[in-house]
Amino acid sequence: MSKKRLPGSSLLFMLILAALVCIVPAWSQTFDTVQKNISEFSLDNGLKFIVYENHTAPVISFHVYVDAGSSNESYGITGISHLLEHMAFKGTTTIGTKNYAEEKKHLENLDKLYTKLLNEKYCVTSPDTQKIIALEKDFAREQALAKEYVINNEMFDIFMRQGDRGMNAFTHYDATQYVNALPSNRLEFWMAVTSDRFLNPVFREFYKEKNVVMEERRLRTESQPMSMLFEDFLAVAYKAHPYHHSIVGHMSDLKRITRTDVKNYFEKFYIPSNMVIGIAGDVKVKEVRKLAETYFNRIPSVPKPDAPRTIEPEQWGERQATVVAQSQPILIVGYHCPNQAHPDNEAIAALANIIGQGRSSWLYKDLVKEKKIAIQAGAMHGLPGAKYPGLLAFFAVPAKGHGIDECLTAIDEFIEKIKETPVSEKELDKYKRSNKVSFINQLKSNSSMAMLLTNSEVLEGSWRQAFANLEEVSAVTADDIMRVAGKYLDKKSRTIGKLITEQDEQ
């Protein structure tokens, strides 16, 4: 009796599958070990630390998670979270200055002059042009005097001199986060400087940096058609919740935000009870705690600020946002769905991945490979953030000779199919394996580990949920995916975003 030989590609697939079968259980056995190396403690002022001891290399990654992003902003100060992120690199009363006592006088004078300048520029009656010119001259002169006391980029430079190769920061809709990566013998250095960074900040060169952020908006949003579409798409999808405004903020707000606004925002949100610090690498938790108590306990305790009160109301019908620009046409279709902590989240994530992520996804094969009406198509889950209810969005870039409406019709047909056709066990198993491998890869990096722990702590209530999610992913069924498709992919609750060319508009 002859034996059948597997084709080369099938044999390769079986070998990879066998390897995964061997690797995943081995890693599953180590998940408990990893968790045993994670500790948490809170200081008297309410600041929480999560520490992962990993002694494989003499390095440490630090992740400061500030529970304040653009969703915490109100009208008049949109963009302030991102602006504050920029200002956090400007130093303290001892870093970045030659003589803070003298510098402070000029900073206060600048604030007074700027207030006068704003009042004159935006007065209800006609502005006094001559008065504005005079104030602008005084303001420029005062800026030059304040500049004499500044040591440029000293905050950044001292970290670089200590071996930091990962210093960074980023603002999101849900949070602002600060990142460092240092040799393990620089733990106390990080504690001393970072605690000073949040205890004694000086928002020097504020008005200069504000211009930088405004230019960033011009280049990255107002000059980029895709960014213009995304901004208008969110503004229409959310009529009440602050997810409706962009991270960079409105230009009119950026022009009028003051240094006092930033100071007040900092004092409200950059407080121990509203921050979580993740530390991963070659450290001992006892030493971390001792140094944290020495340096970070200096920051005064303040009650955690209230979350945004406004909840996005039920959507009563389909909405649409259209942007006309000299660009390739693009279509986005977004459906409201729950936040990351919701029980349906894992099923929705599986739906987005299997249906619309990668070249093997249903949507790509349908619109790009088979119908050939798009050159790109896919799905995105968790837009724009994960803390509050977000969007499951489908997108398509029409192929030459095909249009947005044709792609929308195809997506509509496709979504109805999703509600009635279960994904195969093979597709579901592939997703679950991929999810587990991705999680394992996160555990291998100190930086991604520190980020994972802080994000899970804030967004899901505990860093342990990051591990518990594996069980929840494993429990997702094909019926669950069909159920959430039927529940959330409702035309009444969707928003359509269209980027059309100027020629099409004509």
Sequence and secondary structure as in RCSB ss.txt:
>XXXX:A:sequence
MSKKRLPGSSLLFMLILAALVCIVPAWSQTFDTVQKNISEFSLDNGLKFIVYENHTAPVISFHVYVDAGSSNESY
GITGISHLLEHMAFKGTTTIGTKNYAEEKKHLENLDKLYTKLLNEKYCVTSPDTQKIIALEKDFAREQALAKEYV
INNEMFDIFMRQGDRGMNAFTHYDATQYVNALPSNRLEFWMAVTSDRFLNPVFREFYKEKNVVMEERRLRTESQP
MSMLFEDFLAVAYKAHPYHHSIVGHMSDLKRITRTDVKNYFEKFYIPSNMVIGIAGDVKVKEVRKLAETYFNRIP
SVPKPDAPRTIEPEQWGERQATVVAQSQPILIVGYHCPNQAHPDNEAIAALANIIGQGRSSWLYKDLVKEKKIAI
QAGAMHGLPGAKYPGLLAFFAVPAKGHGIDECLTAIDEFIEKIKETPVSEKELDKYKRSNKVSFINQLKSNSSMA
MLLTNSEVLEGSWRQAFANLEEVSAVTADDIMRVAGKYLDKKSRTIGKLITEQDEQ
>XXXX:A:secstr
       HHHHHHHHHHHHHHHHHHHHHHHHHHHHHTEEEEE TTS EEEEEE TTSSEEEEEEEES  GGG  T
T TTHHHHHHHHTTS BSSSSBS HHHHHHHHHHHHHHHHHHHHHHT SS   HHHHHHHHHHHHHHHHHHHTTB
 TTHHHHHHHHTT S  EEEE SS EEEEEEEEGGGHHHHHHHHHHHHHSB  TTHHHHHHHHHHHHIIIIIT H
HHHHHHHHHHHH SSSGGGS TT  HHHHHH  HHHHHHHHHHHSSGGGEEEEEEES  HHHHHHHHHHHGGGS 
                S EEEEEE SS  EEEEEEEE  TTSTTHHHHHHHHHHHHSSTTSHHHIIIIIIS  EE
EEEEEEEES SSS EEEEEEEEE TT  HHHHHHHHHHHHHHHHHS   HHHHHHHHHHHHHHHHHHHT HHHHH
HHHHHHHHHHS TTHHHHHHHHHHH  HHHHHHHHHHH  GGGEEEEEEE HHHH 
